[in-house]
Amino acid sequence: MRGSAKEYLFVDGYNIINNWSNLRELSKQSLEISRNELIDILAEYQSYTGIKVIIVFDAHLVKGSMEKKETLKGIEIVYTKEKESADHYIERTLDAIGRAKKVRVATSDWIEQQVVIGRGGTRISARELKLEVEHYKEMIRKKNKVTNETNDLLIGRLDKETLEKLEKLRKNK
């Protein structure tokens, strides 16, 4: 984990997938597709908020699996080792960084939420995370709309000759 982030959001990946209806439906087709969709959603969230997102997927029932970490789209992805749940990994990591950083954990597992609070983190349910993600998506949409309207106004101020030159440049790419 990089030390530059001011805030971390640990996400119990399969808990969120099983609690968000769109991801649950995708997981019926393919667990990999639902994991990738969650990663895409949270990469956009991380980019907009500046919160460091770590998604933890259980591999504790996979015989012989070793802990594996990778970074996709700027998101740290952790697959736990055999006999280690996502909850246990998050708890262990919280013990290490606990009260030194602002840490939130996204899970709808009530017992895990209580453990997180006891170890210095705060909790956010799957439903609350979905609402927060949707809120930021709406903010991004509004920001893009204003940017596009501003760009349209600027283009509208250019003379015909300049517009033709810009169009030529665009086509030559």
ROBA-928648 format. One line per 2 residues: number of its first residue (from 1); their letters; for each residue x, z, y of C-alpha. Coordinates in steps of 0.5 Angstrom, whole numbers, plus 2048, in hexadecimal, padded with zeros to 3 digits. Each point is the difference from the previous one (the first is absolute). Layout:
NUM> a> X,Z,Y; ...
! end
This chain:
1> mr> 800,800,800; 803,7FE,807
3> gs> 800,806,805; 7FE,7FC,806
5> ak> 7F9,801,7FF; 7FC,805,804
7> ey> 7FA,800,7FB; 7FF,7FE,7F9
9> lf> 7FA,7FE,7FC; 801,801,7F8
11> vd> 7FA,7FC,7FD; 7FE,802,7F8
13> gy> 7FF,7F8,7FF; 7FC,800,7FA
15> ni> 7FB,806,803; 7FF,7FB,806
17> in> 7FF,7FA,7FC; 7FB,804,7FC
19> nw> 7FC,803,806; 800,7F9,804
21> sn> 7FB,7FC,7FD; 803,7F9,802
23> lr> 807,802,7FD; 7FC,803,7FA
25> el> 7FC,7FA,7FF; 807,7FC,800
27> sk> 803,805,7FB; 7FB,7FD,7FB
29> qs> 803,7F9,800; 807,803,801
31> le> 804,806,802; 805,7FC,803
33> is> 7FC,7FD,805; 7FD,806,802
35> rn> 806,803,801; 803,7FA,804
37> el> 7F9,801,804; 802,807,802
39> id> 807,7FF,802; 7FD,7FA,804
41> il> 7FB,805,804; 805,805,801
43> ae> 806,7FC,802; 7FB,7FE,806
45> yq> 7FE,807,801; 808,802,800
47> sy> 802,7FA,805; 7FA,802,805
49> tg> 801,808,7FF; 807,801,7FF
51> ik> 7FF,805,7FB; 804,7FF,7FA
53> vi> 7FC,7FF,7FA; 802,801,7F9
55> iv> 7FC,7FE,7FA; 801,804,7F9
57> fd> 7FD,7FD,7FA; 7FF,804,7FA
59> ah> 805,7FD,7FA; 7FF,807,7FC
61> lv> 7FD,7FD,7FA; 804,7FA,7FF
63> kg> 805,802,7FB; 807,800,802
65> sm> 7FF,7FE,807; 805,802,805
67> ek> 7FF,802,807; 800,7F9,804
69> ke> 800,7FF,808; 800,7FA,804
71> tl> 7FE,7FE,807; 7FB,7FA,801
73> kg> 7FD,7FE,807; 804,806,802
75> ie> 7FC,805,7FC; 804,804,7FB
77> iv> 7FD,800,7F9; 801,805,7FB
79> yt> 7FE,800,7F9; 801,806,7FC
81> ke> 804,802,7FA; 7FD,801,7F9
83> ke> 7FC,807,800; 800,800,808
85> sa> 7FA,7FF,804; 7FF,7FE,807
87> dh> 7FE,807,802; 806,803,7FD
89> yi> 805,7FB,803; 7FC,801,807
91> er> 801,808,7FF; 807,7FF,7FE
93> tl> 801,7FC,806; 7FC,804,805
95> da> 804,806,7FE; 807,7FC,802
97> ig> 7FD,7FE,807; 7FA,805,801
99> ra> 800,803,807; 806,7FC,803
101> kk> 7FB,7FA,800; 7F9,7FE,802
103> vr> 7FD,7FE,7F9; 7F9,7FE,7FE
105> va> 7FE,7FF,7F9; 7FA,7FB,7FE
107> ts> 7FD,802,7FA; 7F9,802,7FE
109> dw> 802,805,7FB; 7FE,807,802
111> ie> 805,804,7FD; 806,7FB,802
113> qq> 7FD,801,807; 800,808,800
115> vv> 808,7FF,7FD; 801,7FB,806
117> ig> 7FE,805,805; 803,806,7FD
119> rg> 807,7FC,800; 800,7FF,807
121> gt> 7FC,7F9,800; 7F9,7FE,802
123> ri> 7FB,7FC,7FC; 7FC,7FA,801
125> sa> 7FB,7FE,7FB; 7FF,7F8,7FE
127> re> 7FA,800,804; 803,802,806
129> lk> 806,7FC,7FF; 7FC,7FA,7FF
131> le> 7FC,801,807; 807,801,803
133> ve> 802,7FA,7FE; 7FA,7FC,802
135> hy> 801,803,807; 807,7FD,801
137> ke> 7FD,7FA,7FD; 7FB,7FF,805
139> mi> 805,802,806; 805,7FB,7FD
141> rk> 7FA,7FB,801; 7FE,802,807
143> kn> 807,7FF,802; 801,7FA,7FD
145> kv> 7FA,7FD,803; 802,803,807
147> tn> 807,7FC,7FF; 7FD,7FA,7FE
149> et> 7FB,800,806; 806,801,804
151> nd> 804,7FA,7FD; 7FA,7FC,801
153> ll> 7FF,801,807; 808,7FF,801
155> ig> 7FF,7F9,7FD; 7FA,7FF,804
157> rl> 805,800,806; 805,7FB,7FE
159> dk> 800,7F9,803; 7FF,7FA,7FB
161> et> 807,7FE,800; 802,807,7FE
163> le> 7FB,800,7FA; 802,7FA,7FE
165> kl> 807,802,7FF; 7FE,806,7FD
167> ek> 7FC,7FC,7FB; 806,7FC,7FE
169> lr> 805,806,7FF; 7FB,803,7FB
171> kn> 7FF,7F9,7FC; 808,800,800
173> k> 800,806,7FC
! end
